Amino acid sequence: MRAIAPLPDVDTQDRLPRASFPKRPLPLKSIESHRLPDMTHHARAQSGVRWIVPVLLLWSLAVPAAHPEVQPASQATALLVSATNAPLRVLGSDGMEHLEYDLLITNVFTAPLTLTSIEVTGPNGQVLLRLAGDALAGKLEPVFYPVPNAKPISSIPVGGMVGAVIDVVVPPREAPRRIGHRITYELPSDTPALSLIASRAIAGPELTVDRRSSLVIAPPLRGNAWLSGNGCCEVRSVHRSPRIVVDGARFVKPETFAIDWLRLVDGRLWAGDGTRNEQYFAFGAEVVSVAHGTVVSVRNDMPEEMPGQTPVAVKGPGDYLGNHVVVQIGRRVWAVYAHMQPGSIPVQAGERVTTGQRLGLLGNSGNSTQAHLHFQLSDGPDYLTSTSLPFVFDRYTLVGTAEVESSETVPGSPASPTLRVIGTPRTEAGTYPLVLTVQDFR
């Protein structure tokens, strides 16, 4: 397999401390530079009581304040830490609320360093998430991911930056308005200029949680046994992990909540040897609009790719989605439907569409190695330079969660990998289907 981890990679690439500035009293040197002019007795008499004001001002500077303002001390650190975005919230099919964002951690000192822990804290200092040891190493990635043959990150080189994938899970309606962080690290004892670093702990950054509710939409497909591949919130996923720099000025997370939809029949994704698109159970399914909206972008002329092979028709950024439709369904909200069959899209840019209206047929075009529908919401019409937005489906049946039973993962093998769906089916309303869950849609 190659679309999902542990399933196949269907989208091969579609797959500070806070600075403190204390207020300081005006230094004596400054007071001297503003010395009052000497005044003769005559001048003072002519000026009446006005001369008293400067005298009182100087007296007040000499008297300490009754309650002096205490400012926290700043410190030099070996790390620079920021976030890709304000934490975005989504209610998952596990019944819990997930806060999703990444930390960007840069070594700005003189020697390689090792992160030892990351804590996410609530407003009262309570620890919402703690990562250390193997759990921390499993969340650290190269800034641009996926990277071929990437190895676990144990240290950050001088000038290097890593991304830390953060998934804070809290009970429904208990997400805090703000969250903080405490990050600890180690430096070698022979690090040059080590005496500059008084502490190996950083408090920050503080982030305000995005208060927007997830948009409620209808599913983009009909029928049974749809597998959520590459969905939130697994680390090292071809959707959850990628970070892209836009215009040399900012990071975006373009696919955090995107889902690759594949179809299961008797626990398998395809029949036969999996070398032809027609052998995949998802191929040819009708793709439908998740909401009313206006079509802003259509492409309908890219060829199908061969299953299990590196895409050959992807030559530039505009080719990644393959045959696709982008529909604006709200203020700063666009729905993206990608990798459809050539010639199957009946709508045009500027056309109004309604919920459930046919948009095309599921295919294997663009940056894809297996027939599937890539679906997501974005805050801009170009998904590569926009932020992926959370969404929930109005109603569906959660069949269970898929587990891989066989180790065969590559199309062209004698049979599709076998997946076992575990769990008791139940009706879900207003939740997001988490990665590897299986759904029945109306």
C-alpha positions in Angstrom: 0.0 0.0 0.0 1.1 3.6 -0.4 -1.7 6.0 0.3 -2.1 6.2 4.0 0.2 5.5 6.9 0.1 2.7 7.5 -2.0 2.6 4.3 -0.6 3.6 0.9 0.7 7.1 0.1 -2.0 8.0 -2.4 -0.8 11.6 -2.5 2.9 11.3 -3.0 3.5 14.9 -2.0 -0.2 16.0 -1.8 1.4 14.5 -0.2 10.5 33.0 21.9 10.4 33.0 24.4 8.1 36.0 24.7 10.1 39.2 24.8 9.5 41.4 27.8 10.1 45.1 27.6 9.9 46.5 31.2 9.2 50.2 31.6 12.2 51.9 33.1 12.3 55.2 35.0 13.9 58.1 33.2 17.6 57.8 33.9 19.4 60.6 35.8 21.3 61.5 32.7 18.1 62.2 31.0 16.8 64.3 33.8 19.9 66.4 33.7 19.5 66.9 30.0 16.1 68.5 30.7 17.4 70.8 33.6 15.2 73.7 34.2 16.6 77.1 33.4 17.9 79.2 36.3 15.5 81.9 37.2 16.2 85.2 39.0 14.1 86.4 41.9 12.5 88.9 39.6 11.6 86.3 37.0 10.2 84.0 39.7 8.1 86.8 41.0 6.8 87.6 37.6 5.9 84.0 36.8 3.6 83.7 39.8 2.8 80.1 40.9 3.7 78.5 37.6 7.3 77.9 38.8 6.1 75.5 41.5 5.1 72.8 38.9 8.7 71.9 37.8 9.8 71.7 41.4 7.0 69.3 42.3 7.9 67.2 39.2 11.5 66.9 40.3 10.4 66.0 43.8 8.1 63.3 42.6 11.0 61.7 40.6 13.0 61.5 43.8 10.4 59.7 45.8 10.0 56.0 45.2 6.6 54.8 44.1 4.5 53.2 46.8 3.9 50.1 44.7 6.7 49.7 42.1 5.8 47.8 39.0 7.7 44.5 38.9 8.5 43.2 35.4 9.6 39.6 34.7 13.3 39.3 33.7 14.1 38.4 30.1 16.8 35.9 29.3 19.0 34.8 26.4 17.9 31.5 24.9 19.3 29.0 22.4 15.9 28.5 20.7 13.5 30.6 18.7 10.0 29.2 18.9 6.9 30.2 16.9 3.7 28.6 15.7 2.4 28.0 12.2 -1.1 29.1 13.1 -3.5 29.7 15.9 -4.7 26.3 17.2 -7.7 25.2 15.1 -10.5 23.1 16.8 -12.4 20.2 15.5 -14.7 17.7 17.2 -13.5 14.3 16.2 -15.4 11.0 15.7 -13.7 9.9 19.0 -16.0 12.3 20.8 -13.0 14.6 21.8 -12.0 18.0 20.6 -8.7 18.3 18.9 -6.6 21.5 18.8 -4.2 21.4 15.8 -1.1 23.5 15.1 2.6 23.1 14.7 5.5 24.6 16.6 8.5 25.8 14.6 11.7 25.4 16.6 15.0 27.0 15.5 18.5 26.5 17.0 20.0 30.0 17.1 23.0 29.2 19.2 26.6 27.9 18.7 26.2 24.1 19.0 23.7 21.4 18.2 21.1 21.0 20.9 18.6 18.3 22.0 15.0 19.0 22.8 14.0 17.2 26.0 10.3 18.1 26.5 7.4 20.1 25.3 4.5 20.9 27.6 1.3 22.5 26.4 -0.4 24.4 29.3 -3.8 25.9 30.0 -4.6 29.3 31.5 -4.1 28.1 35.0 -0.9 26.3 34.3 -2.5 22.9 34.0 -0.6 20.5 31.7 -2.8 19.6 28.7 -0.1 17.7 26.8 3.4 16.6 27.7 5.9 15.2 25.1 9.2 13.7 26.1 11.5 10.8 25.1 10.1 8.7 22.2 6.8 10.5 22.3 8.6 13.8 21.6 10.9 12.3 18.9 7.8 10.9 17.1 6.3 14.5 16.8 9.4 16.2 15.4 9.8 16.4 11.6 11.9 18.3 9.0 10.2 21.6 8.3 9.3 20.4 4.8 7.6 17.1 5.0 7.4 14.5 3.6 11.2 14.1 2.9 12.4 10.9 1.3 14.1 8.6 3.8 13.6 11.0 6.7 15.0 9.7 9.9 13.8 10.4 13.5 15.1 13.7 14.7 17.2 13.6 17.9 19.0 16.9 17.8 18.7 20.3 16.0 21.9 21.5 14.2 23.2 25.0 14.4 20.8 27.2 12.4 18.5 24.2 11.9 14.7 24.3 12.3 12.2 21.5 13.0 8.5 21.2 13.1 6.7 19.8 16.1 3.2 18.4 15.3 0.9 19.3 18.2 -2.5 17.6 18.7 -4.0 18.6 22.0 -7.0 16.5 22.9 -9.6 17.8 25.4 -13.2 16.9 26.2 -15.9 18.6 24.2 -16.5 22.3 25.0 -13.5 22.4 27.3 -11.0 23.9 24.9 -9.2 26.8 26.6 -9.2 30.3 25.1 -5.4 30.5 25.4 -2.6 28.0 25.7 1.0 28.3 26.7 4.1 26.2 26.4 7.1 25.1 28.4 10.0 23.8 26.3 13.2 22.3 27.7 16.5 21.4 25.9 20.1 20.4 26.5 23.4 21.8 25.2 26.8 20.1 25.3 29.0 21.2 28.2 31.7 22.5 25.9 29.3 24.7 23.9 30.9 28.1 23.0 29.5 31.0 24.9 27.4 28.6 27.1 27.6 31.1 30.0 25.1 33.3 28.1 22.3 30.8 28.6 21.2 30.9 32.2 18.3 28.4 31.8 17.5 25.5 29.5 13.7 26.2 29.7 11.5 28.5 27.6 8.1 29.7 28.7 6.1 30.3 25.5 4.8 31.0 23.0 1.3 31.9 24.2 -1.4 31.3 21.6 -5.0 32.3 21.3 -7.2 29.3 20.3 -9.2 30.0 17.1 -12.8 30.3 18.3 -14.5 29.6 15.0 -16.7 26.6 14.9 -16.1 23.9 12.3 -18.3 24.3 9.3 -21.1 21.7 9.1 -21.3 20.2 5.6 -22.8 17.1 3.8 -20.4 14.3 2.8 -18.8 14.6 -0.7 -19.7 10.9 -1.6 -22.6 8.5 -1.3 -22.7 4.8 -0.4 -21.0 2.6 2.1 -17.5 1.6 3.4 -15.6 4.9 2.7 -12.2 4.8 4.4 -10.7 8.1 5.8 -7.2 8.0 4.6 -4.5 10.5 5.5 -6.9 12.4 7.6 -6.3 14.3 10.9 -4.7 13.9 13.3 -1.8 11.4 12.7 1.8 12.6 12.7 3.9 11.9 9.6 0.9 11.9 7.4 1.0 13.3 3.9 -1.8 15.7 5.0 -1.3 16.5 8.6 2.5 17.2 8.4 3.2 19.4 5.4 4.2 23.0 5.9 4.7 25.4 3.0 6.3 28.9 3.0 4.2 31.4 1.0 5.8 34.5 -0.6 8.9 34.1 1.5 7.0 35.6 4.4 4.8 33.0 6.2 4.1 29.4 6.8 0.8 27.8 5.9 -0.6 24.3 6.7 -2.4 23.5 3.5 -3.8 20.0 4.2 -4.2 19.5 8.0 -7.8 18.4 7.8 -7.8 17.0 4.2 -9.1 13.5 3.7 -8.3 10.9 1.0 -11.4 8.8 0.5 -10.9 5.2 -0.5 -13.5 2.4 -0.7 -13.4 -1.0 1.0 -15.1 -4.1 -0.2 -14.7 -7.2 2.1 -11.7 -5.5 3.7 -9.9 -4.8 0.4 -9.2 -1.6 -1.6 -9.0 -3.3 -5.1 -9.6 -6.5 -6.9 -7.0 -8.4 -8.9 -3.4 -7.2 -9.1 -4.2 -3.5 -8.6 -2.4 -2.4 -11.8 -5.5 -0.9 -13.4 -7.6 2.0 -12.1 -10.8 0.1 -12.9 -9.8 -2.5 -10.3 -10.2 0.0 -7.4 -13.6 -0.1 -5.7 -13.6 3.7 -5.3 -12.9 4.4 -9.0 -15.9 6.0 -10.9 -17.9 6.9 -7.7 -20.0 10.0 -8.1 -18.5 13.1 -6.3 -21.2 15.5 -5.0 -21.2 19.1 -3.6 -21.0 19.3 0.2 -22.9 22.7 0.2 -24.4 25.4 -1.9 -21.8 27.6 -3.5 -20.2 29.1 -6.6 -17.6 27.3 -8.7 -14.4 29.2 -8.9 -12.0 26.7 -10.5 -12.3 23.7 -12.8 -9.8 21.5 -14.5 -11.0 18.6 -16.6 -8.2 17.6 -19.1 -5.5 15.7 -17.1 -4.9 12.1 -17.9 -5.3 9.2 -15.4 -2.1 8.1 -13.7 -1.1 4.4 -13.4 -1.7 2.9 -10.0 1.4 2.5 -7.9 3.6 4.5 -10.3 5.1 8.0 -9.8 2.8 10.5 -11.5 4.0 11.6 -14.9 1.7 14.5 -15.7 2.5 16.6 -12.7 4.8 19.3 -14.1 3.9 22.3 -11.9 1.8 23.5 -8.9 -1.3 23.7 -11.0 -1.2 20.0 -11.7 -1.2 18.6 -8.2 -5.0 18.5 -7.8 -5.4 16.8 -11.2 -8.9 17.1 -12.5 -10.7 19.1 -9.9 -13.5 21.5 -8.8 -13.1 24.3 -6.3 -16.3 25.8 -4.9 -16.7 28.8 -2.7 -19.2 27.8 0.0 -18.9 30.6 2.5 -17.0 33.8 3.4 -13.4 32.8 3.0 -14.3 29.1 2.7 -13.6 27.0 -0.4 -14.3 23.3 -0.9 -11.7 21.4 -2.9 -12.5 18.1 -4.8 -9.4 16.6 -6.5 -8.1 13.7 -8.7 -11.3 13.2 -10.7 -11.6 11.4 -14.0 -10.8 13.4 -17.2 -13.9 14.7 -19.0 -16.2 13.8 -16.0 -16.8 17.3 -14.6 -20.1 18.8 -15.8 -19.8 22.3 -14.1 -17.9 25.4 -15.1 -16.3 28.3 -13.3 -19.0 30.9 -12.2 -21.7 28.3 -12.0 -23.9 28.0 -8.9 -24.1 24.5 -7.4 -26.4 23.0 -4.7 -25.8 20.5 -2.0 -25.7 17.0 -3.4 -25.2 18.1 -7.0 -22.9 16.0 -9.1 -19.4 17.5 -9.7 -17.6 14.6 -11.4 -16.4 11.1 -11.1 -13.7 9.8 -8.7 -10.4 9.1 -10.5 -6.7 8.9 -10.3 -5.4 12.1 -11.9 -2.8 14.6 -10.7 -0.5 13.9 -7.8 -2.0 10.5 -7.0 -0.9 6.9 -7.1 -4.3 5.3 -6.4 -7.9 6.0 -7.2 -9.3 8.3 -4.5 -11.1 11.5 -3.8 -9.0 14.2 -2.1 -11.4 16.5 -0.2 -10.8 19.5 2.0 -11.9 23.0 3.0 -9.4 25.9 2.6 -9.4 29.6 3.5 -8.4 30.6 0.0 -9.1 29.4 -3.6 -5.5 28.1 -4.1 -5.2 25.2 -1.7 -1.4 25.1 -1.8 -1.1 28.7 -0.4 -4.0 28.5 1.9 -4.8 27.1 5.4 -6.7 23.9 5.7 -9.9 24.4 7.7 -11.7 22.0 10.0 -15.1 20.6 9.1 -17.7 18.2 10.4 -20.3 16.1 8.5 -24.0 16.7 9.3 -24.8 13.0 9.6 -23.2 9.7 8.8 -22.7 6.2 10.2 -19.3 5.4 11.7 -18.8 1.8 10.9 -15.5 1.4 12.8 -11.7 1.8 12.5 -9.6 -0.1 10.0 -6.6 -2.1 11.0 -4.1 -3.6 8.5 -4.1 -7.4 8.8 -1.7 -8.2 5.9 1.7 -6.6 5.2 1.3 -6.4 1.4 1.1 -2.7 0.5 2.0 -2.3 -3.1 -0.3 -2.4 -6.1 0.8 -5.1 -8.5 1.0 -7.6 -5.7 -1.4 -10.6 -6.0 -4.0 -9.0 -3.8 -5.0 -5.9 -2.0 -3.9 -5.5 1.6 -6.6 -6.9 3.9 -8.1 -4.5 6.5 -10.2 -5.5 9.4 -12.8 -3.0 10.6 -13.3 -3.1 14.3 -15.9 -1.4 16.5 -19.7 -1.1 16.7 -21.4 1.0 14.1 -23.1 4.1 15.4 -24.7 7.3 14.0 -22.5 10.4 14.1 -23.7 14.0 13.8 -21.5 17.1 13.7 -18.1 15.3 13.9 -15.0 14.8 11.8 -14.1 11.3 10.7 -10.6 10.7 12.1 -7.9 8.9 10.1 -8.5 5.2 9.4 -12.2 5.3 10.3 -14.8 3.8 7.9 -18.0 5.6 7.1 -21.4 4.9 5.5 -22.9 7.9 3.8 -26.5 8.4 2.8 
